[in-house]
């Protein structure tokens, strides 16, 4: 299975990976993803696979590693703390 690291602080990553309905405002949880916009449409907001618009693949949560400013080893150049 292919794995993907998604940088939540990178706008390009945020626009590349979407919920199945195409929303970009999803969030990772421990075992799935959550989409606030889908939840507002009475779908509960739980997403089991993210849509990779570049490859048109659907990625399960276990195939995605989330990278953000708080990730271990991540440099914080240019960030005010």
N, CA, C and O atoms as CSV, one atom per row, in Angstrom:
chain,resi,resn,atom,element,x,y,z
A,1,UNK,N,N,0.846,-1.181,0.000
A,1,UNK,CA,C,0.000,0.000,0.000
A,1,UNK,C,C,0.895,1.249,0.000
A,1,UNK,O,O,1.872,1.325,0.745
A,2,UNK,N,N,0.557,2.185,-0.814
A,2,UNK,CA,C,1.275,3.451,-0.883
A,2,UNK,C,C,1.027,4.268,0.378
A,2,UNK,O,O,-0.085,4.276,0.907
A,3,UNK,N,N,2.061,4.956,0.863
A,3,UNK,CA,C,1.894,5.852,2.004
A,3,UNK,C,C,2.218,7.269,1.554
A,3,UNK,O,O,2.961,7.476,0.594
A,4,UNK,N,N,1.660,8.226,2.248
A,4,UNK,CA,C,1.820,9.636,1.884
A,4,UNK,C,C,1.981,10.469,3.151
A,4,UNK,O,O,1.258,10.272,4.128
A,5,UNK,N,N,2.938,11.405,3.130
A,5,UNK,CA,C,3.098,12.370,4.219
A,5,UNK,C,C,2.437,13.662,3.774
A,5,UNK,O,O,2.773,14.211,2.724
A,6,UNK,N,N,1.500,14.144,4.573
A,6,UNK,CA,C,0.777,15.369,4.246
A,6,UNK,C,C,1.168,16.446,5.234
A,6,UNK,O,O,1.025,16.272,6.444
A,7,UNK,N,N,1.656,17.549,4.722
A,7,UNK,CA,C,2.065,18.688,5.543
A,7,UNK,C,C,0.863,19.613,5.715
A,7,UNK,O,O,0.451,20.283,4.768
A,8,UNK,N,N,0.310,19.649,6.905
A,8,UNK,CA,C,-0.878,20.467,7.162
A,8,UNK,C,C,-0.603,21.963,7.085
A,8,UNK,O,O,-1.532,22.761,6.955
A,9,UNK,N,N,0.680,22.348,7.166
A,9,UNK,CA,C,1.029,23.763,7.089
A,9,UNK,C,C,1.306,24.215,5.654
A,9,UNK,O,O,1.536,25.398,5.406
A,10,UNK,N,N,1.282,23.280,4.722
A,10,UNK,CA,C,1.566,23.579,3.319
A,10,UNK,C,C,0.248,23.686,2.553
A,10,UNK,O,O,-0.495,22.710,2.446
A,11,UNK,N,N,-0.032,24.860,2.027
A,11,UNK,CA,C,-1.304,25.091,1.334
A,11,UNK,C,C,-1.478,24.163,0.131
A,11,UNK,O,O,-2.596,23.735,-0.160
A,12,UNK,N,N,-0.387,23.847,-0.568
A,12,UNK,CA,C,-0.477,22.951,-1.727
A,12,UNK,C,C,-0.965,21.571,-1.301
A,12,UNK,O,O,-1.799,20.971,-1.978
A,13,UNK,N,N,-0.452,21.068,-0.182
A,13,UNK,CA,C,-0.914,19.775,0.332
A,13,UNK,C,C,-2.383,19.837,0.710
A,13,UNK,O,O,-3.148,18.917,0.419
A,14,UNK,N,N,-2.768,20.911,1.351
A,14,UNK,CA,C,-4.167,21.044,1.783
A,14,UNK,C,C,-5.128,21.044,0.590
A,14,UNK,O,O,-6.240,20.524,0.692
A,15,UNK,N,N,-4.713,21.613,-0.522
A,15,UNK,CA,C,-5.576,21.650,-1.697
A,15,UNK,C,C,-5.496,20.362,-2.508
A,15,UNK,O,O,-6.434,20.029,-3.233
A,16,UNK,N,N,-4.386,19.634,-2.396
A,16,UNK,CA,C,-4.241,18.378,-3.134
A,16,UNK,C,C,-5.084,17.268,-2.536
A,16,UNK,O,O,-5.720,16.508,-3.267
A,17,UNK,N,N,-5.098,17.165,-1.211
A,17,UNK,CA,C,-5.809,16.090,-0.523
A,17,UNK,C,C,-7.138,16.618,0.007
A,17,UNK,O,O,-7.181,17.613,0.730
A,18,UNK,N,N,-8.213,15.941,-0.362
A,18,UNK,CA,C,-9.559,16.408,-0.021
A,18,UNK,C,C,-10.433,15.260,0.460
A,18,UNK,O,O,-10.103,14.087,0.288
A,19,UNK,N,N,-11.552,15.626,1.066
A,19,UNK,CA,C,-12.528,14.610,1.415
A,19,UNK,C,C,-13.169,14.129,0.102
A,19,UNK,O,O,-13.005,14.785,-0.927
A,20,UNK,N,N,-13.882,13.018,0.115
A,20,UNK,CA,C,-14.469,12.507,-1.130
A,20,UNK,C,C,-15.405,13.498,-1.840
A,20,UNK,O,O,-15.623,13.382,-3.047
A,21,UNK,N,N,-15.947,14.448,-1.116
A,21,UNK,CA,C,-16.824,15.460,-1.734
A,21,UNK,C,C,-16.051,16.678,-2.227
A,21,UNK,O,O,-16.642,17.597,-2.793
A,22,UNK,N,N,-14.741,16.694,-2.020
A,22,UNK,CA,C,-13.911,17.780,-2.523
A,22,UNK,C,C,-13.609,18.895,-1.543
A,22,UNK,O,O,-13.009,19.899,-1.928
A,23,UNK,N,N,-14.007,18.751,-0.288
A,23,UNK,CA,C,-13.741,19.777,0.718
A,23,UNK,C,C,-12.281,19.730,1.169
A,23,UNK,O,O,-11.697,18.651,1.270
A,24,UNK,N,N,-11.694,20.890,1.439
A,24,UNK,CA,C,-10.285,20.957,1.858
A,24,UNK,C,C,-10.128,21.144,3.358
A,24,UNK,O,O,-9.009,21.064,3.865
A,25,UNK,N,N,-11.200,21.387,4.076
A,25,UNK,CA,C,-11.103,21.672,5.517
A,25,UNK,C,C,-11.327,20.423,6.360
A,25,UNK,O,O,-12.144,20.426,7.281
A,26,UNK,N,N,-10.605,19.366,6.046
A,26,UNK,CA,C,-10.673,18.132,6.819
A,26,UNK,C,C,-9.585,18.147,7.890
A,26,UNK,O,O,-8.625,18.914,7.811
A,27,UNK,N,N,-9.754,17.287,8.889
A,27,UNK,CA,C,-8.764,17.168,9.959
A,27,UNK,C,C,-8.490,15.691,10.211
A,27,UNK,O,O,-9.387,14.857,10.086
A,28,UNK,N,N,-7.251,15.371,10.566
A,28,UNK,CA,C,-6.939,13.982,10.900
A,28,UNK,C,C,-7.375,13.665,12.328
A,28,UNK,O,O,-7.309,14.525,13.206
A,29,UNK,N,N,-7.812,12.451,12.555
A,29,UNK,CA,C,-8.029,11.930,13.902
A,29,UNK,C,C,-7.139,10.701,14.025
A,29,UNK,O,O,-6.364,10.404,13.115
A,30,UNK,N,N,-7.239,10.006,15.109
A,30,UNK,CA,C,-6.362,8.859,15.303
A,30,UNK,C,C,-6.599,7.747,14.286
A,30,UNK,O,O,-5.643,7.144,13.801
A,31,UNK,N,N,-7.867,7.466,13.956
A,31,UNK,CA,C,-8.132,6.339,13.059
A,31,UNK,C,C,-8.964,6.670,11.820
A,31,UNK,O,O,-9.320,5.772,11.058
A,32,UNK,N,N,-9.278,7.948,11.614
A,32,UNK,CA,C,-10.004,8.373,10.419
A,32,UNK,C,C,-9.752,9.864,10.193
A,32,UNK,O,O,-8.899,10.457,10.854
A,33,UNK,N,N,-10.470,10.453,9.287
A,33,UNK,CA,C,-10.427,11.894,9.044
A,33,UNK,C,C,-11.797,12.456,9.351
A,33,UNK,O,O,-12.786,11.723,9.375
A,34,UNK,N,N,-11.858,13.753,9.585
A,34,UNK,CA,C,-13.125,14.417,9.886
A,34,UNK,C,C,-13.271,15.640,8.984
A,34,UNK,O,O,-12.344,16.440,8.859
A,35,UNK,N,N,-14.430,15.780,8.362
A,35,UNK,CA,C,-14.705,16.927,7.506
A,35,UNK,C,C,-15.867,17.716,8.103
A,35,UNK,O,O,-16.991,17.221,8.191
A,36,UNK,N,N,-15.582,18.934,8.507
A,36,UNK,CA,C,-16.589,19.786,9.133
A,36,UNK,C,C,-17.717,20.115,8.159
A,36,UNK,O,O,-18.882,20.174,8.552
A,37,UNK,N,N,-17.372,20.329,6.889
A,37,UNK,CA,C,-18.401,20.676,5.902
A,37,UNK,C,C,-19.333,19.502,5.622
A,37,UNK,O,O,-20.535,19.703,5.447
A,38,UNK,N,N,-18.802,18.282,5.578
A,38,UNK,CA,C,-19.653,17.106,5.412
A,38,UNK,C,C,-20.545,16.916,6.642
A,38,UNK,O,O,-21.709,16.535,6.519
A,39,UNK,N,N,-19.991,17.183,7.823
A,39,UNK,CA,C,-20.773,17.055,9.053
A,39,UNK,C,C,-21.947,18.030,9.042
A,39,UNK,O,O,-23.028,17.705,9.534
A,40,UNK,N,N,-21.744,19.209,8.491
A,40,UNK,CA,C,-22.822,20.203,8.407
A,40,UNK,C,C,-23.924,19.766,7.447
A,40,UNK,O,O,-25.043,20.275,7.506
A,41,UNK,N,N,-23.604,18.827,6.566
A,41,UNK,CA,C,-24.583,18.320,5.611
A,41,UNK,C,C,-25.208,17.020,6.097
A,41,UNK,O,O,-25.744,16.247,5.303
A,42,UNK,N,N,-25.138,16.781,7.404
A,42,UNK,CA,C,-25.732,15.613,8.053
A,42,UNK,C,C,-25.124,14.277,7.664
A,42,UNK,O,O,-25.796,13.249,7.748
A,43,UNK,N,N,-23.865,14.270,7.241
A,43,UNK,CA,C,-23.192,13.015,6.919
A,43,UNK,C,C,-22.321,12.528,8.066
A,43,UNK,O,O,-21.665,11.493,7.943
A,44,UNK,N,N,-22.303,13.240,9.159
A,44,UNK,CA,C,-21.499,12.850,10.304
A,44,UNK,C,C,-20.067,13.333,10.242
A,44,UNK,O,O,-19.419,13.483,11.277
A,45,UNK,N,N,-19.563,13.579,9.045
A,45,UNK,CA,C,-18.224,14.126,8.897
A,45,UNK,C,C,-17.086,13.134,8.948
A,45,UNK,O,O,-15.935,13.518,8.742
A,46,UNK,N,N,-17.371,11.856,9.217
A,46,UNK,CA,C,-16.316,10.848,9.290
A,46,UNK,C,C,-15.918,10.445,7.877
A,46,UNK,O,O,-16.767,10.102,7.054
A,47,UNK,N,N,-14.610,10.491,7.608
A,47,UNK,CA,C,-14.070,10.120,6.307
A,47,UNK,C,C,-13.100,8.971,6.518
A,47,UNK,O,O,-12.200,9.068,7.351
A,48,UNK,N,N,-13.266,7.899,5.786
A,48,UNK,CA,C,-12.354,6.765,5.940
A,48,UNK,C,C,-11.219,6.804,4.918
A,48,UNK,O,O,-10.194,6.149,5.111
A,49,UNK,N,N,-11.390,7.566,3.831
A,49,UNK,CA,C,-10.343,7.696,2.814
A,49,UNK,C,C,-10.287,9.131,2.302
A,49,UNK,O,O,-11.320,9.748,2.043
A,50,UNK,N,N,-9.075,9.654,2.160
A,50,UNK,CA,C,-8.867,10.975,1.561
A,50,UNK,C,C,-8.664,10.814,0.059
A,50,UNK,O,O,-8.106,9.816,-0.397
A,51,UNK,N,N,-9.112,11.779,-0.686
A,51,UNK,CA,C,-8.958,11.785,-2.133
A,51,UNK,C,C,-7.696,12.562,-2.495
A,51,UNK,O,O,-7.566,13.738,-2.154
A,52,UNK,N,N,-6.773,11.907,-3.181
A,52,UNK,CA,C,-5.565,12.552,-3.689
A,52,UNK,C,C,-5.898,13.023,-5.102
A,52,UNK,O,O,-5.992,12.208,-6.019
A,53,UNK,N,N,-6.074,14.313,-5.282
A,53,UNK,CA,C,-6.474,14.856,-6.581
A,53,UNK,C,C,-5.402,14.668,-7.647
A,53,UNK,O,O,-5.719,14.610,-8.835
A,54,UNK,N,N,-4.137,14.572,-7.238
A,54,UNK,CA,C,-3.056,14.431,-8.209
A,54,UNK,C,C,-3.054,13.043,-8.860
A,54,UNK,O,O,-2.848,12.920,-10.068
A,55,UNK,N,N,-3.285,12.004,-8.058
A,55,UNK,CA,C,-3.247,10.635,-8.570
A,55,UNK,C,C,-4.631,10.018,-8.714
A,55,UNK,O,O,-4.776,8.940,-9.290
A,56,UNK,N,N,-5.639,10.693,-8.197
A,56,UNK,CA,C,-7.029,10.223,-8.167
A,56,UNK,C,C,-7.196,8.965,-7.310
A,56,UNK,O,O,-8.156,8.214,-7.488
A,57,UNK,N,N,-6.271,8.737,-6.390
A,57,UNK,CA,C,-6.345,7.605,-5.468
A,57,UNK,C,C,-7.119,8.000,-4.220
A,57,UNK,O,O,-7.255,9.181,-3.901
A,58,UNK,N,N,-7.628,6.984,-3.517
A,58,UNK,CA,C,-8.261,7.166,-2.222
A,58,UNK,C,C,-7.345,6.538,-1.185
A,58,UNK,O,O,-7.043,5.347,-1.258
A,59,UNK,N,N,-6.898,7.344,-0.210
A,59,UNK,CA,C,-5.931,6.884,0.790
A,59,UNK,C,C,-6.600,6.658,2.145
A,59,UNK,O,O,-7.230,7.571,2.680
A,60,UNK,N,N,-6.469,5.442,2.710
A,60,UNK,CA,C,-7.004,5.195,4.053
A,60,UNK,C,C,-6.141,5.889,5.099
A,60,UNK,O,O,-4.997,6.243,4.813
A,61,UNK,N,N,-6.659,6.088,6.287
A,61,UNK,CA,C,-5.952,6.806,7.353
A,61,UNK,C,C,-4.602,6.184,7.666
A,61,UNK,O,O,-3.635,6.903,7.918
A,62,UNK,N,N,-4.519,4.855,7.653
A,62,UNK,CA,C,-3.254,4.204,8.005
A,62,UNK,C,C,-2.171,4.432,6.948
A,62,UNK,O,O,-0.999,4.159,7.210
A,63,UNK,N,N,-2.529,4.918,5.777
A,63,UNK,CA,C,-1.550,5.189,4.721
A,63,UNK,C,C,-1.074,6.641,4.731
A,63,UNK,O,O,-0.261,7.036,3.895
A,64,UNK,N,N,-1.580,7.431,5.674
A,64,UNK,CA,C,-1.258,8.867,5.709
A,64,UNK,C,C,-0.529,9.222,6.999
A,64,UNK,O,O,-0.989,8.913,8.098
A,65,UNK,N,N,0.616,9.877,6.838
A,65,UNK,CA,C,1.358,10.430,7.965
A,65,UNK,C,C,1.154,11.941,7.931
A,65,UNK,O,O,1.340,12.573,6.891
A,66,UNK,N,N,0.781,12.506,9.044
A,66,UNK,CA,C,0.544,13.947,9.123
A,66,UNK,C,C,1.798,14.642,9.633
A,66,UNK,O,O,2.384,14.237,10.637
A,67,UNK,N,N,2.198,15.689,8.932
A,67,UNK,CA,C,3.353,16.497,9.296
A,67,UNK,C,C,2.844,17.916,9.521
A,67,UNK,O,O,2.100,18.453,8.700
A,68,UNK,N,N,3.244,18.515,10.627
A,68,UNK,CA,C,2.886,19.919,10.879
A,68,UNK,C,C,3.975,20.560,11.733
A,68,UNK,O,O,4.999,19.936,12.012
A,69,UNK,N,N,3.757,21.783,12.139
A,69,UNK,CA,C,4.772,22.537,12.883
A,69,UNK,C,C,5.162,21.848,14.187
A,69,UNK,O,O,6.266,22.066,14.685
A,70,UNK,N,N,4.290,21.029,14.746
A,70,UNK,CA,C,4.569,20.367,16.017
A,70,UNK,C,C,5.199,18.982,15.852
A,70,UNK,O,O,5.468,18.306,16.846
A,71,UNK,N,N,5.435,18.554,14.613
A,71,UNK,CA,C,6.013,17.232,14.371
A,71,UNK,C,C,7.448,17.165,14.887
A,71,UNK,O,O,8.197,18.132,14.749
A,72,UNK,N,N,7.844,16.034,15.481
A,72,UNK,CA,C,9.220,15.898,15.970
A,72,UNK,C,C,10.221,16.074,14.827
A,72,UNK,O,O,10.030,15.545,13.732
A,73,UNK,N,N,11.278,16.819,15.098
A,73,UNK,CA,C,12.316,17.015,14.108
A,73,UNK,C,C,12.013,18.073,13.061
A,73,UNK,O,O,12.859,18.368,12.217
A,74,UNK,N,N,10.840,18.637,13.102
A,74,UNK,CA,C,10.463,19.654,12.118
A,74,UNK,C,C,11.112,20.972,12.486
A,74,UNK,O,O,10.997,21.409,13.631
A,75,UNK,N,N,11.777,21.605,11.571
A,75,UNK,CA,C,12.409,22.899,11.813
A,75,UNK,C,C,11.338,23.981,11.838
A,75,UNK,O,O,10.360,23.914,11.095
A,76,UNK,N,N,11.524,24.951,12.676
A,76,UNK,CA,C,10.512,26.006,12.806
A,76,UNK,C,C,11.065,27.357,12.366
A,76,UNK,O,O,10.749,28.384,12.966
A,77,UNK,N,N,11.879,27.359,11.336
A,77,UNK,CA,C,12.434,28.626,10.848
A,77,UNK,C,C,11.315,29.564,10.417
A,77,UNK,O,O,10.347,29.158,9.774
A,78,UNK,N,N,11.470,30.796,10.781
A,78,UNK,CA,C,10.484,31.787,10.393
A,78,UNK,C,C,9.232,31.798,11.236
A,78,UNK,O,O,8.336,32.607,10.996
A,79,UNK,N,N,9.147,30.931,12.203
A,79,UNK,CA,C,7.957,30.862,13.065
A,79,UNK,C,C,8.249,31.577,14.383
A,79,UNK,O,O,9.335,31.451,14.949
A,80,UNK,N,N,7.291,32.303,14.841
A,80,UNK,CA,C,7.419,32.992,16.122
A,80,UNK,C,C,6.826,32.077,17.185
A,80,UNK,O,O,5.702,31.593,17.053
A,81,UNK,N,N,7.592,31.852,18.231
A,81,UNK,CA,C,7.093,30.982,19.302
A,81,UNK,C,C,7.015,31.735,20.588
A,81,UNK,O,O,6.617,31.174,21.609
